[in-house]
Amino acid sequence: MMYDLMLELPVFQGLSYEQLTTIIEKVPFHFKKYKSNDYLIRNGEQCDEIVFLLSGRVRVLTPSFKDSIIIAEDFEAPHTISFYNLFGRDTTTRSSIYAQGAVGVMSLNKENFLHMISDNKLMLINVLNILSSHAQKQHMVLDTMGIEEPELRLGSFIVAYTSQRAKNVIIDAEPSDWCSMLRLEQKELAEAIQSLIDKGFVENQEGKLKLTDRYGLRMYLSHNFAQK
C-alpha cells in the first residue's frame, strides 16, 4: 500500500517496485502522524526537508501580494509538500499547512534527498521536470500584467496561483487589494468577477472567490489567447 502511494508521487514516478525497495532500504525516511488541526508547517519556518503526504488531507494557506491575498487549497494524499522551498536564495516556507483529520507523512532532509536523486537518473529527471514546470508557471504570473482584458487578467492570476490537484480552492482578498495587484479599477474588477461567475468558473462565497472549475477556466484562457 505504501509503495503504491509513493509511486504516485511525481518524484518517484516511473520507478519499479524493486528500485523503490532499494531506495527505502538505503535512505533514512522519517514517518510521523498528525491530529486534526495540527500544523505540519508554518509560514516563515526554515525548509530543510521534503515532506510527502501519505494519508489524509491537508489545508494549505499561501499569502500573496504582501500577505493581502490568501489562497487556501486542500490536498489529499499522496502529495508532495514544501518541495520548492528546498532550493533558491530564500528557503523559508511561504505557506502554512495543517491537518484536516488524521494525517500521515514521510519526510527526508535536504542532504539525503539530493543524494537520493543523484543516485537515480529517472528521479533526477522527474525533479528537473517538476522544477521546470514550476518555473513556467511563475513566468505565467509575470505575463498576467500584460493582458488587457480584466476578465482574462483575473482568470490568469487565479490559474497561475492555484494548483491543478487542489480541492476546495478559496481566494480571500479585499476588492482594493485585487485592484491594486491586477491594476484594475473597481468597476473593471466587479465586471471581471461577475463574468467568471456567469461562466461557472468561480463562485462568490461570502466575499471570497471559490474556484469551481479550474480546468474549464484554463481552457477558456487558452482559447482566448490562441485567438490573439
N, CA, C and O of each residue as an XYZ file, in Angstrom:
912
protein
N       0.833     -1.206      0.000
C       0.000      0.000      0.000
C       0.871      1.260      0.000
O       0.641      2.165     -0.803
N       1.870      1.332      0.892
C       2.734      2.500      0.948
C       3.530      2.645     -0.335
O       3.737      3.756     -0.823
N       3.983      1.502     -0.890
C       4.739      1.550     -2.140
C       3.879      2.137     -3.267
O       4.354      2.951     -4.058
N       2.624      1.721     -3.330
C       1.732      2.229     -4.364
C       1.544      3.736     -4.227
O       1.532      4.458     -5.224
N       1.399      4.208     -2.994
C       1.256      5.645     -2.752
C       2.505      6.394     -3.184
O       2.416      7.432     -3.839
N       3.669      5.867     -2.818
C       4.923      6.531     -3.158
C       5.115      6.616     -4.668
O       5.620      7.618     -5.175
N       4.716      5.574     -5.386
C       4.896      5.552     -6.834
C       3.959      6.522     -7.550
O       4.156      6.815     -8.729
N       2.937      7.023     -6.844
C       2.062      8.046     -7.410
C       2.647      9.447     -7.255
O       2.207     10.381     -7.925
N       3.641      9.598     -6.371
C       4.269     10.899     -6.166
C       5.167     11.222     -7.358
O       5.885     10.343     -7.835
N       5.145     12.454     -7.847
C       5.922     12.809     -9.046
C       7.405     12.467     -8.963
O       8.007     12.087     -9.968
N       8.000     12.595     -7.784
C       9.433     12.320     -7.643
C       9.751     10.858     -7.932
O      10.813     10.554     -8.474
N       8.841      9.946     -7.577
C       9.104      8.507     -7.695
C       8.451      7.867     -8.916
O       8.608      6.666     -9.134
N       7.730      8.637     -9.707
C       7.003      8.043    -10.830
C       7.963      7.420    -11.844
O       9.010      7.980    -12.170
N       7.565      6.235    -12.331
C       8.382      5.523    -13.310
C       9.304      4.489    -12.702
O       9.873      3.671    -13.424
N       9.466      4.508    -11.367
C      10.322      3.521    -10.711
C       9.602      2.184    -10.603
O       8.373      2.127    -10.556
N      10.383      1.115    -10.563
C       9.819     -0.212    -10.331
C       9.743     -0.467     -8.824
O      10.326      0.271     -8.030
N       9.018     -1.518     -8.443
C       8.953     -1.888     -7.025
C      10.348     -2.217     -6.504
O      10.693     -1.880     -5.372
N      11.137     -2.871     -7.332
C      12.489     -3.259     -6.905
C      13.361     -2.028     -6.663
O      14.101     -1.971     -5.681
N      13.274     -1.050     -7.552
C      14.044      0.182     -7.381
C      13.601      0.930     -6.132
O      14.429      1.441     -5.377
N      12.296      0.990     -5.921
C      11.783      1.695     -4.750
C      12.192      0.987     -3.466
O      12.519      1.637     -2.474
N      12.175     -0.351     -3.481
C      12.599     -1.120     -2.303
C      14.052     -0.815     -1.956
O      14.392     -0.643     -0.785
N      14.898     -0.748     -2.961
C      16.317     -0.441     -2.749
C      16.490      0.947     -2.143
O      17.316      1.143     -1.251
N      15.715      1.903     -2.627
C      15.795      3.273     -2.110
C      15.374      3.321     -0.643
O      16.044      3.942      0.182
N      14.260      2.662     -0.324
C      13.752      2.678      1.050
C      14.749      2.016      2.009
O      14.882      2.443      3.156
N      15.432      0.998      1.551
C      16.422      0.322      2.397
C      17.654      1.190      2.659
O      18.303      1.049      3.695
N      17.975      2.081      1.728
C      19.183      2.890      1.849
C      18.937      4.278      2.451
O      19.803      4.825      3.134
N      17.769      4.835      2.197
C      17.513      6.239      2.547
C      16.782      6.331      3.887
O      15.806      5.613      4.105
N      17.247      7.214      4.798
C      16.625      7.334      6.126
C      15.365      8.195      6.118
O      15.394      9.358      6.521
N      14.257      7.610      5.654
C      12.977      8.317      5.719
C      12.481      8.361      7.167
O      12.766      7.466      7.962
N      11.733      9.419      7.491
C      11.120      9.539      8.813
C       9.603      9.612      8.641
O       9.103     10.234      7.704
N       8.885      8.969      9.553
C       7.427      8.915      9.464
C       6.809      9.564     10.698
O       7.300      9.410     11.817
N       5.716     10.295     10.466
C       5.071     10.999     11.574
C       3.576     11.108     11.310
O       3.138     11.166     10.161
N       2.800     11.136     12.389
C       1.352     11.297     12.281
C       0.922     12.592     12.960
O       1.529     13.029     13.938
N      -0.135     13.196     12.423
C      -0.682     14.438     12.967
C      -2.174     14.269     13.214
O      -2.858     13.518     12.518
N      -2.662     14.987     14.223
C      -4.090     15.003     14.507
C      -4.740     16.177     13.785
O      -4.052     17.080     13.308
N      -6.066     16.161     13.706
C      -6.788     17.218     13.033
C      -6.440     18.586     13.611
O      -6.398     18.764     14.829
N      -6.191     19.543     12.732
C      -5.840     20.935     13.054
C      -4.399     21.123     13.515
O      -3.987     22.253     13.774
N      -3.615     20.036     13.624
C      -2.179     20.187     13.912
C      -1.493     20.807     12.699
O      -1.806     20.482     11.553
N      -0.552     21.706     12.977
C       0.218     22.312     11.881
C       1.406     21.426     11.522
O       2.199     21.049     12.384
N       1.515     21.102     10.236
C       2.690     20.397      9.733
C       3.822     21.391      9.504
O       4.983     21.116      9.806
N       3.461     22.544      8.967
C       4.430     23.589      8.610
C       3.754     24.935      8.820
O       2.560     25.090      8.568
N       4.537     25.911      9.288
C       4.022     27.280      9.435
C       4.789     28.235      8.533
O       5.983     28.066      8.286
N       4.087     29.221      8.060
C       4.689     30.243      7.207
C       5.905     30.860      7.892
O       5.833     31.267      9.052
N       7.027     30.926      7.167
C       8.226     31.551      7.694
C       9.231     30.589      8.297
O      10.356     30.982      8.607
N       8.836     29.322      8.470
C       9.765     28.336      9.010
C      10.828     27.978      7.969
O      10.579     28.016      6.764
N      12.003     27.634      8.457
C      13.070     27.199      7.559
C      12.706     25.853      6.950
O      12.280     24.938      7.656
N      12.874     25.737      5.640
C      12.561     24.486      4.953
C      13.846     23.712      4.714
O      14.637     24.081      3.846
N      14.063     22.666      5.454
C      15.277     21.865      5.304
C      14.966     20.395      5.052
O      15.846     19.540      5.156
N      13.698     20.106      4.718
C      13.334     18.739      4.385
C      12.163     18.738      3.420
O      11.389     19.692      3.351
N      12.051     17.654      2.680
C      10.912     17.466      1.799
C       9.932     16.535      2.503
O      10.332     15.532      3.094
N       8.645     16.873      2.436
C       7.616     16.129      3.156
C       6.623     15.547      2.162
O       6.137     16.248      1.274
N       6.327     14.265      2.317
C       5.364     13.581      1.449
C       4.125     13.224      2.275
O       4.232     12.558      3.305
N       2.976     13.660      1.829
C       1.723     13.310      2.476
C       1.292     11.930      1.996
O       1.015     11.736      0.813
N       1.238     10.971      2.921
C       0.900      9.589      2.560
C      -0.538      9.211      2.902
O      -1.092      8.289      2.304
N      -1.139      9.904      3.844
C      -2.527      9.614      4.190
C      -3.194     10.877      4.720
O      -2.559     11.716      5.359
N      -4.479     10.990      4.441
C      -5.233     12.125      4.953
C      -5.285     13.301      3.997
O      -5.007     13.184      2.804
N      -5.647     14.424      4.561
C      -5.896     15.647      3.784
C      -5.355     16.839      4.554
O      -5.492     16.905      5.776
N      -4.738     17.784      3.847
C      -4.206     18.983      4.494
C      -4.799     20.228      3.849
O      -5.222     20.214      2.693
N      -4.816     21.301      4.628
C      -5.218     22.621      4.153
C      -3.968     23.476      4.038
O      -3.188     23.568      4.985
N      -3.770     24.106      2.879
C      -2.586     24.922      2.635
C      -3.016     26.375      2.463
O      -3.835     26.686      1.598
N      -2.467     27.258      3.282
C      -2.775     28.686      3.212
C      -1.536     29.423      2.730
O      -0.501     29.412      3.397
N      -1.640     30.063      1.572
C      -0.483     30.734      0.970
C      -0.774     32.213      0.773
O      -1.664     32.567      0.001
N      -0.038     33.083      1.458
C      -0.235     34.528      1.269
C       0.472     35.013      0.013
O       1.509     34.478     -0.380
N      -0.099     36.023     -0.604
C       0.491     36.613     -1.807
C       0.290     38.120     -1.760
O      -0.538     38.630     -1.006
N       1.069     38.825     -2.586
C       0.948     40.276     -2.708
C       0.990     40.934     -1.324
O       0.023     41.555     -0.883
N       2.129     40.782     -0.660
C       2.375     41.362      0.663
C       1.334     40.909      1.681
O       0.901     41.682      2.536
N       0.940     39.634      1.572
C       0.014     38.976      2.512
C      -1.416     39.500      2.439
O      -2.229     39.170      3.303
N      -1.746     40.307      1.434
C      -3.094     40.855      1.343
C      -4.052     39.910      0.620
O      -5.269     40.065      0.717
N      -3.511     38.937     -0.100
C      -4.323     37.937     -0.791
C      -3.929     36.557     -0.256
O      -2.757     36.183     -0.305
N      -4.897     35.812      0.249
C      -4.643     34.489      0.829
C      -5.310     33.429     -0.042
O      -6.516     33.472     -0.283
N      -4.507     32.483     -0.506
C      -5.024     31.378     -1.312
C      -5.076     30.126     -0.439
O      -4.050     29.670      0.065
N      -6.274     29.576     -0.264
C      -6.474     28.379      0.553
C      -6.811     27.206     -0.367
O      -7.695     27.301     -1.218
N      -6.085     26.092     -0.179
C      -6.283     24.911     -1.015
C      -6.208     23.651     -0.158
O      -5.448     23.597      0.808
N      -6.989     22.650     -0.509
C      -6.916     21.337      0.124
C      -6.177     20.370     -0.797
O      -6.353     20.393     -2.015
N      -5.336     19.509     -0.185
C      -4.650     18.467     -0.941
C      -4.828     17.136     -0.230
O      -4.724     17.056      0.994
N      -5.098     16.096     -1.003
C      -5.258     14.754     -0.461
C      -4.037     13.910     -0.802
O      -3.362     14.150     -1.803
N      -3.762     12.926      0.039
C      -2.647     12.013     -0.210
C      -2.919     11.187     -1.469
O      -4.067     10.861     -1.771
N      -1.847     10.853     -2.201
C      -0.439     11.217     -1.961
C      -0.117     12.596     -2.542
O      -0.609     12.961     -3.609
N       0.707     13.348     -1.831
C       1.034     14.703     -2.262
C       2.397     15.096     -1.707
O       2.784     14.655     -0.624
N       3.122     15.925     -2.451
C       4.428     16.404     -2.018
C       4.292     17.798     -1.423
O       3.675     18.679     -2.021
N       4.878     17.994     -0.231
C       4.775     19.262      0.490
C       6.153     19.915      0.590
O       7.156     19.235      0.809
N       6.193     21.224      0.431
C       7.385     22.064      0.666
C       8.546     21.763     -0.268
O       9.697     22.025      0.083
N       8.277     21.229     -1.425
C       9.339     20.850     -2.356
C      10.128     22.066     -2.855
O      11.358     22.070     -2.819
N       9.413     23.092     -3.318
C      10.092     24.223     -3.954
C      10.897     25.060     -2.976
O      11.827     25.756     -3.382
N      10.561     25.007     -1.715
C      11.272     25.812     -0.726
C      12.630     25.238     -0.337
O      13.385     25.868      0.404
N      12.939     24.053     -0.833
C      14.251     23.462     -0.549
C      15.369     24.199     -1.284
O      16.523     24.161     -0.858
N      15.032     24.867     -2.385
C      16.044     25.421     -3.265
C      15.903     26.937     -3.383
O      14.858     27.504     -3.064
N      16.980     27.586     -3.851
C      16.941     29.021     -4.081
C      17.516     29.819     -2.926
O      17.968     29.266     -1.924
N      17.488     31.147     -3.093
C      18.059     32.035     -2.075
C      17.249     32.016     -0.787
O      17.809     31.971      0.308
N      15.931     32.051     -0.925
C      15.047     32.075      0.245
C      14.488     30.673      0.470
O      13.660     30.201     -0.308
N      14.933     30.018      1.520
C      14.478     28.651      1.801
C      13.528     28.605      3.001
O      13.427     27.589      3.689
N      12.842     29.709      3.236
C      11.791     29.695      4.258
C      10.469     29.319      3.595
O      10.255     29.604      2.417
N       9.606     28.692      4.341
C       8.330     28.226      3.822
C       7.348     29.383      3.709
O       7.192     30.157      4.654
N       6.689     29.508      2.574
C       5.738     30.593      2.358
C       4.334     30.239      2.823
O       3.524     31.131      3.076
N       4.035     28.953      2.939
C       2.677     28.523      3.271
C       2.589     27.980      4.686
O       3.573     27.503      5.251
N       1.389     28.062      5.245
C       1.067     27.351      6.483
C       0.205     26.154      6.101
O      -0.732     26.280      5.312
N       0.527     24.993      6.665
C      -0.149     23.754      6.282
C      -0.621     23.036      7.546
O       0.178     22.780      8.447
N      -1.908     22.710      7.617
C      -2.410     21.996      8.793
C      -3.290     20.817      8.372
O      -3.843     20.780      7.272
N      -3.393     19.867      9.284
C      -4.111     18.628      9.001
C      -5.621     18.826      9.093
O      -6.120     19.541      9.961
N      -6.324     18.184      8.188
C      -7.783     18.127      8.256
C      -8.159     16.674      8.525
O      -8.353     15.882      7.603
N      -8.255     16.348      9.797
C      -8.400     14.955     10.186
C      -7.031     14.338     10.392
O      -6.019     15.037     10.337
N      -6.989     13.042     10.627
C      -5.718     12.345     10.844
C      -4.887     12.353      9.572
O      -5.399     12.136      8.474
N      -3.586     12.608      9.742
C      -2.673     12.728      8.606
C      -1.393     11.948      8.890
O      -0.893     11.959     10.016
N      -0.863     11.273      7.874
C       0.415     10.581      7.992
C       1.380     11.100      6.935
O       1.011     11.229      5.767
N       2.622     11.400      7.338
C       3.601     11.940      6.391
C       4.908     11.154      6.458
O       5.193     10.461      7.434
N       5.684     11.283      5.397
C       7.026     10.736      5.307
C       7.945     11.894      4.930
O       7.632     12.646      4.007
N       9.065     12.054      5.620
C       9.944     13.182      5.336
C      11.382     12.722      5.131
O      11.771     11.621      5.521
N      12.158     13.607      4.505
C      13.549     13.320      4.179
C      14.294     14.645      4.152
O      13.842     15.592      3.509
N      15.445     14.732      4.849
C      16.148     16.010      4.860
C      16.777     16.303      3.503
O      16.928     15.419      2.661
N      17.141     17.573      3.317
C      17.605     18.031      2.003
C      18.850     17.277      1.534
O      18.941     16.898      0.366
N      19.803     17.057      2.432
C      21.046     16.381      2.048
C      20.777     14.983      1.530
O      21.305     14.588      0.490
N      19.948     14.223      2.256
C      19.636     12.861      1.826
C      18.782     12.847      0.564
O      18.894     11.940     -0.261
N      17.927     13.857      0.420
C      17.116     13.956     -0.787
C      18.000     14.165     -2.015
O      17.791     13.528     -3.047
N      18.980     15.048     -1.905
C      19.890     15.296     -3.027
C      20.718     14.056     -3.353
O      20.958     13.762     -4.524
N      21.158     13.325     -2.323
C      21.883     12.081     -2.561
C      20.996     11.066     -3.273
O      21.448     10.365     -4.179
N      19.734     10.992     -2.861
C      18.809     10.020     -3.423
C      18.589     10.273     -4.913
O      18.644      9.337     -5.711
N      18.339     11.528     -5.297
C      18.047     11.789     -6.711
C      19.321     11.751     -7.565
O      19.253     11.458     -8.759
N      20.480     12.044     -6.967
C      21.720     11.991     -7.743
C      22.123     10.553     -8.061
O      22.867     10.309     -9.011
N      21.632      9.603     -7.265
C      21.938      8.193     -7.494
C      20.967      7.511     -8.453
O      21.158      6.352     -8.819
N      19.915      8.244     -8.861
C      18.905      7.637     -9.723
C      18.560      8.622    -10.848
O      17.971      9.673    -10.594
N      18.923      8.286    -12.072
C      18.742      9.186    -13.200
C      17.273      9.514    -13.442
O      16.935     10.656    -13.751
N      16.397      8.516    -13.304
C      14.977      8.743    -13.541
C      14.410      9.733    -12.539
O      13.646     10.622    -12.914
N      14.771      9.593    -11.271
C      14.286     10.520    -10.259
C      14.823     11.925    -10.491
O      14.114     12.907    -10.270
N      16.064     12.024    -10.932
C      16.653     13.323    -11.232
C      15.881     14.004    -12.360
O      15.621     15.206    -12.297
N      15.516     13.242    -13.390
C      14.726     13.790    -14.491
C      13.355     14.242    -13.990
O      12.855     15.293    -14.391
N      12.752     13.440    -13.111
C      11.456     13.815    -12.528
C      11.546     15.155    -11.814
O      10.686     16.019    -11.985
N      12.596     15.323    -11.011
C      12.770     16.564    -10.251
C      12.988     17.746    -11.188
O      12.420     18.818    -10.978
N      13.802     17.559    -12.213
C      14.045     18.629    -13.180
C      12.759     19.025    -13.907
O      12.527     20.204    -14.174
N      11.932     18.036    -14.222
C      10.650     18.326    -14.872
C       9.729     19.112    -13.958
O       9.037     20.029    -14.402
N       9.721     18.750    -12.665
C       8.888     19.460    -11.690
C       9.330     20.911    -11.565
O       8.505     21.824    -11.583
N      10.643     21.118    -11.439
C      11.172     22.472    -11.295
C      10.919     23.288    -12.567
O      10.604     24.475    -12.493
N      11.056     22.653    -13.717
C      10.819     23.350    -14.983
C       9.366     23.785    -15.102
O       9.084     24.912    -15.508
N       8.441     22.895    -14.749
C       7.018     23.228    -14.812
C       6.680     24.367    -13.867
O       5.884     25.246    -14.197
N       7.292     24.346    -12.689
C       7.053     25.407    -11.705
C       7.571     26.739    -12.228
O       6.916     27.767    -12.057
N       8.741     26.732    -12.864
C       9.310     27.961    -13.412
C       8.422     28.526    -14.512
O       8.244     29.741    -14.605
N       7.864     27.650    -15.346
C       6.976     28.102    -16.409
C       5.698     28.708    -15.826
O       5.161     29.679    -16.360
N       5.224     28.127    -14.732
C       4.025     28.654    -14.082
C       4.295     30.040    -13.520
O       3.439     30.920    -13.616
N       5.474     30.251    -12.933
C       5.820     31.566    -12.405
C       5.956     32.587    -13.528
O       5.635     33.761    -13.341
N       6.427     32.152    -14.689
C       6.514     33.049    -15.844
C       5.115     33.489    -16.263
O       4.924     34.619    -16.713
N       4.147     32.607    -16.116
C       2.764     32.929    -16.442
C       2.255     34.053    -15.554
O       1.463     34.883    -15.998
N       2.705     34.088    -14.295
C       2.315     35.147    -13.369
C       2.784     36.500    -13.903
O       2.033     37.475    -13.868
N       4.015     36.561    -14.393
C       4.552     37.808    -14.932
C       3.779     38.250    -16.173
O       3.564     39.443    -16.385
N       3.367     37.290    -16.983
C       2.619     37.613    -18.194
C       1.232     38.169    -17.895
O       0.645     38.851    -18.735
N       0.699     37.882    -16.697
C      -0.639     38.321    -16.331
C      -0.797     39.830    -16.475
O      -1.831     40.307    -16.942
N       0.225     40.580    -16.075
C       0.124     42.035    -16.083
C       0.071     42.613    -17.491
O      -0.320     43.767    -17.666
N       0.458     41.832    -18.496
C       0.437     42.331    -19.863
C      -0.877     42.077    -20.582
O      -1.012     42.419    -21.756
N      -1.849     41.482    -19.896
C      -3.144     41.164    -20.512
C      -4.075     42.363    -20.391
O      -4.251     42.903    -19.300
N      -4.666     42.777    -21.488
C      -5.507     43.972    -21.472
C      -6.881     43.717    -20.850
O      -7.336     44.520    -20.035
N      -7.546     42.628    -21.212
C      -8.907     42.378    -20.754
C      -8.928     42.026    -19.266
O      -8.253     41.079    -18.863
N      -9.677     42.757    -18.437
C      -9.735     42.491    -16.999
C     -10.131     41.060    -16.653
O      -9.563     40.459    -15.741
N     -11.106     40.513    -17.382
C     -11.563     39.136    -17.111
C     -10.431     38.136    -17.300
O     -10.232     37.246    -16.474
N      -9.686     38.291    -18.402
C      -8.592     37.362    -18.685
C      -7.430     37.588    -17.724
O      -6.729     36.641    -17.369
N      -7.222     38.820    -17.305
C      -6.148     39.105    -16.346
C      -6.447     38.448    -15.007
O      -5.572     37.823    -14.408
N      -7.688     38.592    -14.534
C      -8.086     37.959    -13.272
C      -8.031     36.444    -13.390
O      -7.515     35.771    -12.497
N      -8.552     35.903    -14.474
C      -8.548     34.452    -14.667
C      -7.144     33.890    -14.721
O      -6.876     32.822    -14.170
N      -6.242     34.608    -15.386
C      -4.854     34.149    -15.487
C      -4.182     34.134    -14.124
O      -3.412     33.223    -13.820
N      -4.467     35.135    -13.304
C      -3.908     35.157    -11.950
C      -4.389     33.938    -11.163
O      -3.599     33.277    -10.489
N      -5.686     33.644    -11.251
C      -6.254     32.530    -10.494
C      -5.603     31.212    -10.902
O      -5.230     30.411    -10.046
N      -5.466     30.987    -12.201
C      -4.860     29.736    -12.679
C      -3.387     29.665    -12.285
O      -2.902     28.607    -11.884
N      -2.675     30.784    -12.397
C      -1.238     30.789    -12.103
C      -0.944     30.547    -10.629
O       0.081     29.953    -10.294
N      -1.816     30.994     -9.755
C      -1.552     30.912     -8.320
C      -2.233     29.734     -7.635
O      -2.151     29.603     -6.414
N      -2.899     28.880     -8.394
C      -3.544     27.717     -7.794
C      -3.001     26.447     -8.434
O      -2.376     26.479     -9.494
N      -3.253     25.332     -7.764
C      -2.724     24.052     -8.231
C      -3.812     23.214     -8.896
O      -4.976     23.244     -8.497
N      -3.408     22.478     -9.903
C      -4.340     21.600    -10.625
C      -4.922     20.534     -9.704
O      -6.080     20.150     -9.866
N      -4.144     20.052     -8.745
C      -4.593     18.950     -7.881
C      -5.356     19.426     -6.656
O      -5.873     18.612     -5.890
N      -5.430     20.726     -6.466
C      -6.059     21.250     -5.253
C      -7.576     21.113     -5.294
O      -8.194     21.134     -6.358
N      -8.157     20.973     -4.108
C      -9.606     20.941     -3.947
C     -10.011     22.082     -3.014
O      -9.197     22.601     -2.251
N     -11.291     22.458     -3.094
C     -11.841     23.484     -2.202
C     -10.958     24.735     -2.195
O     -10.528     25.191     -1.136
N     -10.692     25.280     -3.374
C      -9.803     26.435     -3.516
C     -10.586     27.725     -3.283
O     -11.576     27.999     -3.961
N     -10.124     28.509     -2.312
C     -10.778     29.775     -1.981
C      -9.719     30.869     -1.912
O      -8.688     30.707     -1.258
N      -9.981     31.988     -2.593
C      -9.062     33.115     -2.600
C      -9.715     34.274     -1.849
O     -10.794     34.741     -2.214
N      -9.043     34.723     -0.800
C      -9.573     35.763      0.075
C      -8.791     37.050     -0.137
O      -7.592     37.109      0.138
N      -9.471     38.079     -0.627
C      -8.815     39.367     -0.850
C      -9.862     40.477     -0.861
O     -10.990     40.277     -1.312
N      -9.478     41.638     -0.362
C     -10.343     42.805     -0.439
C     -10.352     43.327     -1.878
O      -9.345     43.219     -2.576
N     -11.471     43.888     -2.326
C     -11.514     44.448     -3.684
C     -10.390     45.435     -3.959
O      -9.833     45.447     -5.056
N     -10.054     46.255     -2.985
C      -8.983     47.235     -3.186
C      -7.645     46.552     -3.432
O      -6.828     47.049     -4.207
N      -7.415     45.409     -2.773
C      -6.158     44.675     -2.978
C      -6.140     44.002     -4.346
O      -5.108     43.977     -5.016
N      -7.300     43.448     -4.765
C      -7.391     42.899     -6.115
C      -7.051     43.978     -7.149
O      -6.262     43.758     -8.067
N      -7.667     45.144     -6.972
C      -7.458     46.239     -7.928
C      -6.004     46.673     -7.962
O      -5.447     46.919     -9.031
N      -5.395     46.764     -6.799
C      -4.002     47.198     -6.726
C      -3.084     46.173     -7.376
O      -2.170     46.536     -8.116
N      -3.321     44.902     -7.105
C      -2.459     43.852     -7.633
C      -2.632     43.680     -9.140
O      -1.652     43.512     -9.866
N      -3.897     43.721     -9.613
C      -4.184     43.495    -11.023
C      -4.185     44.790    -11.840
O      -4.320     44.768    -13.064
N      -4.032     45.920    -11.137
C      -4.048     47.239    -11.796
C      -5.365     47.447    -12.549
O      -5.384     47.741    -13.744
N      -6.455     47.284    -11.814
C      -7.792     47.448    -12.366
C      -8.564     48.484    -11.563
O      -8.268     48.730    -10.393
N      -9.549     49.082    -12.201
C     -10.497     49.935    -11.499
C     -11.552     49.041    -10.832
O     -11.743     47.888    -11.220
N     -12.234     49.600     -9.818
C     -13.243     48.828     -9.085
C     -14.315     48.287    -10.027
O     -14.727     47.134     -9.895
N     -14.773     49.108    -10.980
C     -15.817     48.664    -11.906
C     -15.304     47.537    -12.792
O     -16.027     46.574    -13.048
N     -14.064     47.646    -13.261
C     -13.480     46.598    -14.105
C     -13.380     45.290    -13.337
O     -13.680     44.223    -13.874
N     -12.958     45.373    -12.078
C     -12.835     44.165    -11.249
C     -14.201     43.512    -11.056
O     -14.341     42.302    -11.237
N     -15.210     44.307    -10.691
C     -16.545     43.767    -10.448
C     -17.087     43.073    -11.697
O     -17.685     42.001    -11.604
N     -16.879     43.676    -12.852
C     -17.364     43.085    -14.101
C     -16.602     41.801    -14.432
O     -17.186     40.841    -14.934
N     -15.290     41.787    -14.146
C     -14.477     40.596    -14.413
C     -14.917     39.436    -13.524
O     -15.046     38.305    -13.993
N     -15.144     39.714    -12.253
C     -15.590     38.669    -11.321
C     -16.942     38.123    -11.741
O     -17.149     36.909    -11.761
N     -17.867     39.020    -12.078
C     -19.205     38.579    -12.456
C     -19.170     37.739    -13.727
O     -19.928     36.779    -13.861
N     -18.292     38.098    -14.656
C     -18.168     37.328    -15.897
C     -17.687     35.914    -15.622
O     -18.193     34.959    -16.212
N     -16.705     35.774    -14.724
C     -16.206     34.434    -14.381
C     -17.253     33.634    -13.606
O     -17.322     32.412    -13.730
N     -18.068     34.328    -12.806
C     -19.154     33.660    -12.088
C     -20.203     33.165    -13.086
O     -20.661     32.026    -13.001
N     -20.576     34.029    -14.028
C     -21.600     33.666    -15.022
C     -21.163     32.469    -15.865
O     -21.999     31.677    -16.300
N     -19.864     32.336    -16.095
C     -19.351     31.226    -16.903
C     -19.148     29.959    -16.071
O     -18.790     28.915    -16.617
N     -19.372     30.038    -14.764
C     -19.289     28.854    -13.908
C     -17.892     28.498    -13.441
O     -17.670     27.401    -12.929
N     -16.940     29.421    -13.612
C     -15.566     29.129    -13.208
C     -15.325     29.398    -11.720
O     -14.515     28.718    -11.090
N     -16.019     30.379    -11.163
C     -15.856     30.716     -9.745
C     -17.223     30.995     -9.128
O     -18.219     31.168     -9.831
N     -17.245     31.033     -7.797
C     -18.430     31.439     -7.047
C     -18.030     32.508     -6.037
O     -16.884     32.559     -5.590
N     -18.979     33.350     -5.690
C     -18.767     34.334     -4.631
C     -19.216     33.708     -3.322
O     -20.408     33.477     -3.117
N     -18.266     33.433     -2.436
C     -18.576     32.783     -1.170
C     -18.275     33.759     -0.033
O     -17.150     33.834      0.461
N     -19.293     34.493      0.366
C     -19.165     35.476      1.447
C     -18.021     36.459      1.179
O     -17.208     36.747      2.058
N     -17.980     36.956     -0.040
C     -16.962     37.935     -0.395
C     -15.649     37.348     -0.846
O     -14.745     38.082     -1.247
N     -15.527     36.038     -0.787
C     -14.314     35.359     -1.250
C     -14.610     34.649     -2.563
O     -15.759     34.309     -2.846
N     -13.576     34.427     -3.361
C     -13.752     33.714     -4.620
C     -13.456     32.231     -4.422
O     -12.358     31.863     -4.005
N     -14.429     31.385     -4.720
C     -14.228     29.946     -4.670
C     -14.092     29.433     -6.093
O     -14.967     29.659     -6.928
N     -13.000     28.748     -6.366
C     -12.740     28.209     -7.696
C     -13.547     26.928     -7.889
O     -13.357     25.954     -7.161
N     -14.447     26.933     -8.868
C     -15.330     25.782     -9.071
C     -14.967     24.956    -10.302
O     -15.317     23.779    -10.381
N     -14.272     25.558    -11.258
C     -13.912     24.822    -12.479
C     -12.582     25.372    -13.008
O     -12.562     26.182    -13.935
N     -11.491     24.928    -12.419
C     -10.175     25.423    -12.835
C      -9.824     24.954    -14.241
O      -9.268     25.716    -15.032
N     -10.147     23.706    -14.552
C      -9.849     23.183    -15.881
C     -10.603     23.976    -16.951
O     -10.033     24.350    -17.976
N     -11.887     24.227    -16.700
C     -12.670     24.997    -17.648
C     -12.113     26.400    -17.836
O     -12.076     26.921    -18.951
N     -11.678     27.012    -16.727
C     -11.093     28.350    -16.796
C      -9.797     28.334    -17.591
O      -9.546     29.227    -18.401
N      -8.973     27.315    -17.358
C      -7.698     27.223    -18.085
C      -7.945     27.041    -19.584
O      -7.251     27.648    -20.399
N      -8.930     26.206    -19.957
C      -9.247     26.008    -21.359
C      -9.813     27.290    -21.982
O      -9.527     27.611    -23.135
N     -10.604     28.000    -21.214
C     -11.177     29.272    -21.690
C     -10.069     30.287    -21.956
O     -10.092     30.983    -22.971
N      -9.111     30.370    -21.054
C      -7.987     31.288    -21.238
C      -7.157     30.900    -22.457
O      -6.784     31.754    -23.261
N      -6.871     29.606    -22.586
C      -6.074     29.133    -23.718
C      -6.750     29.457    -25.039
O      -6.093     29.873    -25.993
N      -8.069     29.266    -25.098
C      -8.812     29.540    -26.324
C      -8.740     31.022    -26.673
O      -8.538     31.378    -27.835
N      -8.903     31.887    -25.676
C      -8.888     33.316    -25.930
C      -7.513     33.814    -26.332
O      -7.388     34.679    -27.199
N      -6.474     33.263    -25.698
C      -5.131     33.705    -26.049
C      -4.733     33.204    -27.445
O      -3.956     33.847    -28.150
N      -5.280     32.047    -27.824
C      -4.965     31.492    -29.146
C      -5.565     32.343    -30.264
O      -5.080     32.320    -31.395
N      -6.626     33.097    -29.944
C      -7.299     33.921    -30.936
C      -6.580     35.258    -31.175
O      -6.890     35.976    -32.125
N      -5.626     35.576    -30.309
C      -4.954     36.886    -30.399
C      -3.774     36.837    -31.361
O      -3.097     37.846    -31.559
